[in-house]
Amino acid sequence: MGKYSDDDIRKLPKITCKIAADYLGISPMAVSVGMRNDLLPIGFAVKSDDSFTEGWSYSIIGERLIAYKHGKITNIQVQNIEKNLDTIISQFEEMKKDLLFILSENED
C-alpha cells in the first residue's frame, strides 16, 4: 500500500513531485521528467526563463493524478484539456505583455 490514499491526495492543498511519486510508487525524478516531456498526464510542468528564477515549476492536479493511477485517463482526454489550457495560457501571456507595456509607458 502506498504512502498516500486517494482521499489523502484529494485533501492536499498542493501536491509536490515527491508526493506524486510516493503515491504512484515511482521516483520524484520520474515524475518531473515525465511531466516535462508530456509523458505523465497528471498536471503541468512550466519552464521559467525570466531573469529572477530559472528552472521548472510543477502543478499537479489531484484528480488527474488519481485517474492516472487507476488507468482512467486517456491521452486523448489530456490532449484536449491541455490544448484548451494552452490557449488560455497564451492569452494570459499576451495580457501580461500588454500590462508590462502599459506600466513601462507610465514610468516615462
N, C-alpha and C positions, 0 to 999 in steps of 0.2 A: 504494500500500500504506500502511496506517495505521501509526501510531507504535507500536502495541501489537498483538501477535498474541493469538489465543485462549489459548495457553499462558502468555503473559505475564500476562494477566488472571487466569488461574487461580492463578498463583503469588503474586499480590499479597496482602499481609495486609489492606490497606484500599484501597478504590477511591474516589477523590475524584470530584467532578463534572468536574474538569479532565481526569482520566484517562479517564473515561467519554466525555467529549466528543471527546477525541483519538481514541479507539477507534471511535466512531460517525461521526466526521467532521462534527460539529456544534459549536456554541459551548457553553461551560460554562453560560452563561445559559439556553440552550435546554434543557439537561439539568435544571437546577434548577427552572426554571418548569414544564417538562413533568412532573417528578416531583411538584411541589406541586399541580398541577392534575389529577393522576391520568391523565395522557396518555402517560406514559412508564413502562411497567411493568417497571422494572429494579431496583426496591427501594422504599425508604420515605423520605418527607420528613416530618419531625416538627417542628411549630412549638413552640418553647419559650416559655412565658408566665410562668415563675417570676421571682422578684424578682432573681435573680442573673444570669440570661442572657436575652437576647432574640434572636430570630431563628429560623433553621431549621437543622436538622441532617439529614444525608442518610446513609442506609445503602444502599449499592449492592451487590447480590448478584451476584457474578461470573458464575455460571451463567445467571442470568436476563438479564444484560447480553449474554452470548454468544448465548443463544437468541433474544433480541430482534433482535440484529444479523443473524442468519441466518434470521429470519422463522419461527422455530419455537415461538413463544409466542403464545398467543391471549389475547384479553381475558377470555374465559370462564374459562380456567385461572387467570389472575391474579386475577380477582374472587373465585373460590372460595378461593384461597390467602389473599388479603387479608381475606376475611370471617372465616376461621378465626383469622388473626392479630389482627384487631380484637377478637375475643372474648378471646383471651389477654391482649392489652394492657389491656382494660378490667378483667379480673380482677386484673392486677398493679396497676392504679391503685387498685382497692378495697383491696388488701392494703397499699399504700403509705399510704392514708388511715388504715386501721386501725392501722398501725405508728406513724404520727405521733400519733394519738390516745393510744395507749398510752405513748409517750415523753413526751407533754405531761403526762399524769397522773402519771408518775414524777417529773417536775420539781417538782411541788407538794408 
